[in-house]
Amino acid sequence: MAERVVELRGISKSWGAVRALVNVDATFATGVCHAVLGANGSGKSTLLALVATLATPTSGTLAHRGFGADRTAIRASLGWLGHDALCYPELTGRENLQFAASLYGCGAADVDAACTRFGVGNFADRPFRTGSRGQRQRIALARALVHRPSLLLLDEPTTGLDDAGVDRLAAVVEEEVAAGTLVLLVTHDAPFVARVSGKALRLERGRVEAHRLHFQGSVR
């Protein structure tokens, strides 16, 4: 399998007068889970949105190698978990997953597999809006992965999860990395980063502050 790479060179992004990212250089490749760290407002979510093709850079170049030739192909390869669960509140969790799966030509077996991976139990058959924060997060994670994406972007994925949910998420991240998925996550959860991340990038006021390595198993 060819290595998949997302490469940012001289990337800057402004939202009006606000400079969210300034001259960022970064390379994200398969083989490890990448984490983006930093304080609130440091540009983490903006960087994730650029990689997801949900926003465009103000300047610089952003390349997706191994994901297809255009934005449509990239988005077909994308699994996305943002601050919004992207689930319909009146539908059940399972109906939300079925709808997401249908957009990618996936079926009931894929929905069942996603539910199993994240421990989505009986609450899958209740309206999404009635679930606890952690239950809704598990369904949102299952939705992001139901179609087996090759580019997985996770923004604060441990939010609302109990210890069992975090354990399941860590196992899924490790499985996806081993399968050749490019995994990039944004989080303030330092223990989770130490547990799953192979490489981290820290942003400070939109600029790259430092890269450092984390070794899996260092924090358990």
Disulfide bonds with the S-S distance in Angstrom:
none
